[in-house]
Amino acid sequence: MVYLLCYIGYAVALARAGHHSRVPIANKAPGRSYSRVLIVGATGGTGRMLVAQALDRGLRVTALVRDRSRLETDNPHLTVIQGDVLDPSTLEAAMTGQDAVLSALGHKRFFGPTRILSEGSRNILRAMEVHKVPRLVCETSLGIGDSVGRMGVYYSLFVIPVILAFYFWDKTRQEQVIARSHVEWVIVRPGALTNGPKRGHPRHGPSVGSYILTASISRADVSEFMLDQLESDTYLRSAVGVCS
Ligand SMILES: NC(=O)c1ccc[n+]([C@@H]2O[C@H](COP(=O)([O-])OP(=O)(O)OC[C@H]3O[C@@H](n4cnc5c(N)ncnc54)[C@H](OP(=O)(O)O)[C@@H]3O)[C@@H](O)[C@H]2O)c1
């Protein structure tokens, strides 16, 4: 009974505090292109896909990494900058000349209060505003704001409230920070991530996911969808769910 009450309270908090999608506002400057991108979280699962796929699309990529040795650097269109999102000075250096930021920031410090995602995103946005970088595409997760419950019953009743409670609270704050910003932003909320191959044509929209089954998607498909958001205004200033 106590667990149930705690769960309901937590779910209500995630639902109320997270971003709620409104009618998207399409206002990209006409003719603007996003050919120079900064990828944050570039050594992670989604981040590596973003780097590879962005280079395949012919974009000029800057990867912000904490450890240079974790990313191959032999592509002439890839620049690697060592830095930390909690250190604004390294972000400033990485932001110069960029057209957009793609963030696949994440970590594994699940069992205690953390502000890495929210504070890191605040620092990213400050540096974007200073350097007039117009667009941010940020990966968060289904299960926040108006997508509470859409990760399926296993995640909604066990994984999120028991294992990821602090993490999801930080993610909720991360979405708040982004939604209050003045840049062109798109929040991409995937279901459970897999390392499977790219299948293409994922389902997307404010109401994808399932209240029963675990909604999942490969990191390769999430990455492709995130890169597509550089050229599309469909979900500008909104949080969009994406799953297979
Ligand atoms: N796993 C799932 O099923 C699932 C489902 C939905 C959404 N998501 C979310 O999707 C996002 C990406 O997940 P993922 O599993 O693909 O990525 P991941 O493997 O967890 O990688 C996270 C990335 O963030 C970087 N990072 C962490 N702290 C940093 C800091 N202070 N400064 C700079 N970089 C930092 C990591 O760098 P290092 O390599 O140096 O650690 C790594 O490159 C996460 O936000 C995750 O919560 C995950």
The ligand as a Tripos MOL2 file, in Angstrom:
@<TRIPOS>MOLECULE
LIG
   48    52     1     0     0
SMALL
NO_CHARGES

@<TRIPOS>ATOM
      1 N1         18.9080    2.7100  -21.9020 N.am      1 LIG1
      2 C1         17.6480    2.8720  -22.2410 C.2       1 LIG1
      3 O1         16.8760    1.9070  -22.4120 O.2       1 LIG1
      4 C2         17.1180    4.2620  -22.4670 C.ar      1 LIG1
      5 C3         15.7760    4.4440  -22.8090 C.ar      1 LIG1
      6 C4         15.3000    5.7340  -23.0740 C.ar      1 LIG1
      7 C5         16.1630    6.8110  -22.9740 C.ar      1 LIG1
      8 N2         17.4650    6.6120  -22.6180 N.ar      1 LIG1
      9 C6         18.3290    7.7870  -22.5320 C.3       1 LIG1
     10 O2         18.9970    8.0020  -23.7680 O.3       1 LIG1
     11 C7         20.2150    8.7040  -23.5280 C.3       1 LIG1
     12 C8         21.3590    7.9850  -24.2200 C.3       1 LIG1
     13 O3         21.4840    6.6860  -23.6780 O.3       1 LIG1
     14 P1         22.6610    5.7220  -24.2070 P.3       1 LIG1
     15 O4         22.5340    4.4670  -23.4000 O.co2     1 LIG1
     16 O5         22.6390    5.6460  -25.6780 O.co2     1 LIG1
     17 O6         23.9470    6.5550  -23.7940 O.3       1 LIG1
     18 P2         25.0920    6.1860  -22.7310 P.3       1 LIG1
     19 O7         25.7760    4.9640  -23.2650 O.co2     1 LIG1
     20 O8         24.5550    6.1840  -21.3550 O.co2     1 LIG1
     21 O9         26.1060    7.4300  -22.9440 O.3       1 LIG1
     22 C9         25.9700    8.6220  -22.2550 C.3       1 LIG1
     23 C10        26.9980    9.5930  -22.7700 C.3       1 LIG1
     24 O10        26.9890   10.7670  -21.9480 O.3       1 LIG1
     25 C11        28.3360   11.0960  -21.6280 C.3       1 LIG1
     26 N3         28.4710   11.8470  -20.3910 N.ar      1 LIG1
     27 C12        28.0750   11.4900  -19.1480 C.ar      1 LIG1
     28 N4         28.3780   12.4510  -18.2580 N.ar      1 LIG1
     29 C13        28.9880   13.4390  -18.9680 C.ar      1 LIG1
     30 C14        29.5450   14.6920  -18.6130 C.ar      1 LIG1
     31 N5         29.5210   15.1260  -17.3400 N.pl3     1 LIG1
     32 N6         30.0910   15.4540  -19.5890 N.ar      1 LIG1
     33 C15        30.1150   15.0330  -20.8680 C.ar      1 LIG1
     34 N7         29.6100   13.8400  -21.2740 N.ar      1 LIG1
     35 C16        29.0560   13.0550  -20.3340 C.ar      1 LIG1
     36 C17        29.0150    9.7510  -21.5140 C.3       1 LIG1
     37 O11        30.4250    9.9240  -21.5410 O.3       1 LIG1
     38 P3         31.4380    8.7570  -21.0030 P.3       1 LIG1
     39 O12        31.5220    7.7760  -22.1410 O.co2     1 LIG1
     40 O13        32.6760    9.5110  -20.7460 O.co2     1 LIG1
     41 O14        30.7850    8.1960  -19.7740 O.co2     1 LIG1
     42 C18        28.4440    9.0630  -22.7430 C.3       1 LIG1
     43 O15        29.1190    9.4880  -23.8870 O.3       1 LIG1
     44 C19        20.3810    8.7710  -22.0180 C.3       1 LIG1
     45 O16        19.9430   10.0130  -21.5500 O.3       1 LIG1
     46 C20        19.4520    7.6630  -21.5340 C.3       1 LIG1
     47 O17        18.9930    7.8760  -20.2340 O.3       1 LIG1
     48 C21        17.9580    5.3660  -22.3700 C.ar      1 LIG1
@<TRIPOS>BOND
     1     1     2 1
     2     2     3 2
     3     2     4 1
     4     4     5 ar
     5     4    48 ar
     6     5     6 ar
     7     6     7 ar
     8     7     8 ar
     9     8     9 1
    10     8    48 ar
    11     9    10 1
    12     9    46 1
    13    10    11 1
    14    11    12 1
    15    11    44 1
    16    12    13 1
    17    13    14 1
    18    14    15 2
    19    14    16 1
    20    14    17 1
    21    17    18 1
    22    18    19 2
    23    18    20 1
    24    18    21 1
    25    21    22 1
    26    22    23 1
    27    23    24 1
    28    23    42 1
    29    24    25 1
    30    25    26 1
    31    25    36 1
    32    26    27 ar
    33    26    35 ar
    34    27    28 ar
    35    28    29 ar
    36    29    30 ar
    37    29    35 ar
    38    30    31 1
    39    30    32 ar
    40    32    33 ar
    41    33    34 ar
    42    34    35 ar
    43    36    37 1
    44    36    42 1
    45    37    38 1
    46    38    39 2
    47    38    40 1
    48    38    41 1
    49    42    43 1
    50    44    45 1
    51    44    46 1
    52    46    47 1
@<TRIPOS>SUBSTRUCTURE
     1 LIG1         1 GROUP 0 **** ****
